[in-house]
Amino acid sequence: MANDFIYSQPVKIIFGEGRIRGLGGILKEAGISRCMLLCDRFLRGRAEELAAEIPEICGVFSDIEENPQIKGVNEAAFLTRSYGAEAVAAMGGGSTMDTAKFAAAIACESDNALPYFRGEKRFPAKRLTVIAIPTTAGTGSEVTQVSVTSCGKEKKTINDPVFMPGMALIDPELTYSVPKRTTMNTGLDALAHALEGYWSRGHQPISDLMAKEAVKLVLGNLENAWRNGEDKEARRNMSMAALLGGLSFAMPKTAGCHACSYPLSEDYHLPHGEACAFTLSAFVRINSDERLGALAKEAGLSGTEELAERIDELKEMAGLRTRLSDLPDPDIDKLSRDCAAHPLMRNNPVEMNVESLREMFETLK
């Protein structure tokens, strides 16, 4: 039957302002006596303060690149093993959570991630618990079994149950200091997650409900969060939108925008959120149908065209790259081939091939 579905979400979600101050109690309650803390580089000072306050934190690692590399996973796994950690907490954006997930999955057995990255070895049966603590409102990585990791220029999205965090601690206060451009990049990433989860070929009723609420929250709060980072209501709503966006695509998976984001990031060095946003309005128009139109109207818009226009307005407002002419020496043919070849493109409701993608990119010149 069309409405038959399976839904599963094993992550314990802890949400609210100031929740980070209860991290020690959360670790104690979970019976965790030694926890490795991974964080973004600019959060190193805050992480060291937490380590001084919370005896269960046995070490801090912050040498994580924006597009995380296998080298960082190896170092994190080595330190985690060396400290005898029972769990890994990840405080930061998607890169930190992706690194932590991978390191926690192999640390009990190895500190060499390469064979797992290449698919030469299966992930160990035993893994460490991950406590995901997002400091941006966008990736949704705190509730997904995905790790996006690179080895040199090769970037992979590995989807495996071993990467599912045990807990997600979401404290909107951690997002108050996020810079304006990052606020917009990550917010549009959350919008892409929700829209792609909604129109993915694998969408289902429970995911649809969360996707619709996430879309409403992003459209109603992202501009305010971008204009005033200390707008507590907007920041809280964006944290909720990012969480719901992650939940909405966790099972259906993303589609065309994310398929295109990987070549855009690899070849033209666009940050992940900006890369997803680059084609988002184009895919709204491509995937426009009665169902998407109804969602746009629920969000207070006249239809899918106004939704696409609103996405373009947000990108332009923040000075994000919106045209191929904004990229260095764009190669439409290669870009179209690479996007068509990505497995996520198969989730798009409208079948896309090299030629149709080339036509789409021609409209973005």
N, C-alpha and C positions, 0 to 999 in steps of 0.2 A: 504494500500500500504506500501511496505517496507520502503520507504523514507518519509512517513508521520511523522510529529513530532510536539510537542509543546515545546516551549522554553520560559522561563521567567527568568529575572534577575532584581530584584527591587533595588539593592544596588547602591547608588551613589558612584562612584569610583574616588578618588582624588589621583593622582600618581605623584611623583617627588621628587628630592632631596630638602631638606630643608622645605618640606611641614609642618612638625611638628611646625615650627615657626609661621605658620598661623592658628593654632588651635583656638585661640581666635576669629579671624575673622570668621572662619567657624561656631563657635557656635553662634555668633551674627547674621550671615546671616540666620541661621536656626531658629532664634528666641528662642534659649535656654539660659535662664538666670541662671540656676543652674544645674551644671553637676557634678556627682560623677566620680572620676578618679580611676580606678582599674589598678594595675600594678604588674609586677613581683617584687619579694622582692629586687633584686639587682638594680632595677630601682627606688627605693623609693626616692632617692635623686633627680633624674631628675624630678620625678613627683612632688615633693615639690617645685622645682624651677618653674615648669609650673604653679602650684597653686598660687605661689607668683606673677607671671606675669599676670595671666589670672583671673580676678575677677569672671568669670562665674564658675570656678572650686570651688565647695563648700566643697569638702572633698577628702581624699586620702585613699585607702585601698590596702594593699600589702600582707596580710597574706594568700597567695595562694600556695597550694602544687603543686608539679610537675604533679601528677595525681590528679586533683582537687576533693575534697571531698564535700559532701553535707554540712558539717560544714562551710566551707568557703563560699558557696553559701548563707547559712543562715545569716552569719555575714555581707556579702556584701549587701544583701537585707535589713537587719535591718538598717545598716548605711545609705543606699540610702533613705529609708523611713524617717529616723530621720532627715536627712539633707534637706528633701523636694526636692530632685533632680528631674529634668524633663527628664534627660537623663543620660546614663552611658557611659563613654569612657573607652576603654580597651586597655592599652598600654603594650604589651608583646607578649609572645608566645601563643600557642594553649590553654594552661591551663588557662591563664588569660582571653582570649576571651570566652572560654567555661563557666567560672564562671560568667563573665559579662552578657552573653546571658541569662543564667538561672536566675540570680538575677534580671535582668531588666524585665524578663517575669512575675515574681511573685510579685515584690516590691510594686505595687499599691494595692495589696490585702493581702499579707502575707509575713512573713519572715521565713516560714517553708517549705522548698523545698521537704521534704520527701514524702508527699502524691502525689506530682506531679511526683517525681522520680519513685514511685511505680505504677503509673497509676491509683491511687485511686481518683484523682481529675483532671479535665480538666484545662488547663491553662486559666487564666483570659482573658477576651476579651480586656481589657485595659492593655497595656504594655508600657514601656519606650523605647525611641529610644536608640540604641546602636551605638556608633562610634568606629569602630574597627581599632586599630593602631598596626599592626604587627611589631615586632622587630626582627623576624627571617624570613627566606625565606623558607617556607615549608608547613605550615599547610593548607593554603588556607581558614582558618576558617572565614576570614573577608568577604567572599562572599557565605557562606553556612548556611543553617538552621539546623545545627547540633550542639549539645552540648554533649561532652563526659565527663561524671561525674561518680564518684564512691561513694558508701556508704559502708565503710569498704572495704572488698575485692570484693564486687559486683560492676562491672564496666558496665555502660550502654552507648550506643550511642543512644541519643534521637533525632529523626528527626522530627521537627515541624516548621511550618511557623512562629511561635512566636519568634523563635531564629534568624531569618534573620536580620542582622544589617541594620540600615538605611543608614549608610555611612561607607566607608572604606577609611582611610587615609594611604596611603602607601608611606613611605619615606625611600628609600634605605640607607640613612645616618644612620638610626637607627640600621642597620645590620652590620656596619663596625666593631664593637667591639665584635661581637659574637665569642665565642671560636671555635677553629678548629673542635673539635669533634662534637659540636652542629651544626656547619655549614654543616658537612657531613650528620649527622642524619636528619636534616630538609630538606636538599637538596634531599636526597634519598626519603624522604616522599613525596616531590613535584613530583618526578619522578614516584613514585608508584601511586599517584593520577592521573597523566596524563595517564599512561599506563592502569590503571584499568578503568578509565573513557572511554578510547578508546576501550578496549575489553569487557567492561561490556555488558551484554545482553540488557541493556537499552540504549546503545549508540545511538547518533543521529548526523546528519551532522554538526550542529553548534558546539556542544561539541567536535566532532572529530577534527575540525579545530584548536580549542584551545589546545586540547591534543597534536596534532602533533607539534605545535609551542613550547609548554612547554617542550616536550621531547628534541627537538633540542637545546633549551636554556640551559637545565640542562646538557646535554652531552657536550655542548660547553663551559660551564662556571663554573661548580661546582668544578672541580679540581683547576682552577685558584683562585676561591674564597677561597677554603680550604688552598691553599699554601700561599696566600697573602690576608689577610682580608681587606687590604686597596686598593685592586684593584677595583676602583670605577665602571669600566665598568662591571666587573664580578659580583659585588654585585648588581648593577642595573638590570642586566639581570637575576640574580637569583630571585630578588624580582618580576620581571615580570613573570618568570617561575612559581613561587609559586602562584601568582594571577591567571594565566591562568590554572594552575593545579587545583586550587579550583573551577574555573568556569567549567572546563571540567568534573568534577565528581559530581558537585552539583545536577544535575538532574539524570544522569544515575546511580549514586552511585558507590562505590568501590566494590571490589569482593574478590577473594581468599586471596590475601596478607593481606588485612585488617582484614578479618575473622580470619586468623591465628595470627595476631598481638595481639589480645586481650588475649588469653591464654598465649602467650609469655610474655606479659607485666605483667599479673596478677600472674602467677606462677613463672616466672624467672626474673621479675623486669627489663626487657629491656625497655629503653625509647621508646616512640611510633615510632619515625622514624627508629630507629635501629630494632625494632620488625617488621616493615613493610618490611624493606630491607632484613631481614633474609631469607625470602622465595621469594623475588622478582625475582631473576635470575631463580629459579626453576620454577616459574609460567610463565616466559617468554618462557622457553622450553616447558612446558606443553601446553600453549596456542598458540604455534607457528603455524601460518598458512600463507597463501599468503598475507592476508591483513596486518598482523603484520610485515611480511617480507618487505612489501613495505614501511611501516613507518620507519623501521630500515634503509633502503636504503636512504630514504629522509633525514635521520639524518646523512648521510655520512658513514654508516657502510655497511658491505657486506651482512648482514642478521641478523636473530634472534639469531643465535649462538654467533656472535660477540657482539650483544647487551647484552646477558647474561654474556659473559666474561667481558665486560666493567663494568657492575654492580659489578661483583665479584672483579675486580681490584680496584674500588673505595672503596669498603668495606674494603678490605685488606690494602689499602693505609692508611686508617684512623684508623686501628686497631680495627674495629668493630667485633663483634662476628659473625662468619659465619657458625660454625658447632655445632651440638648438644653437642659435647665434650667440647665446650666452656661454656656450661650451667651446673649448679649444679644439679646432679642426675636427668638427663632428663628421663621422663616417656613417651616413644613414644606412647604407647597405649592410655593413658589419653589425651595426646596432640592431637592425631588424632581424638579422639572422640569429644573433646571440639571444635576443629576447624570445624569439619563437622557439628556440631550443630549450629554454628553461622549463623544467617540469611543472612549475606552478601555473604556466600559461594554460595547461589543460583544465584547470579549475574555472577558467573564465566562462561565463554563460554563453557569450558569443564566441564562436570558434575564430581564433586568430592564427594567421600564417604569416610568412615573411612578407608577402605582398600587402596584406591588410595592415600590418604593422608599419610597413614603409609608408603607406598612405596616411596613417595616423601621424607619424613623425613629420611628414611633409606639411601637415597643418600646424606643426609646432616650430617651423623654421623662423 
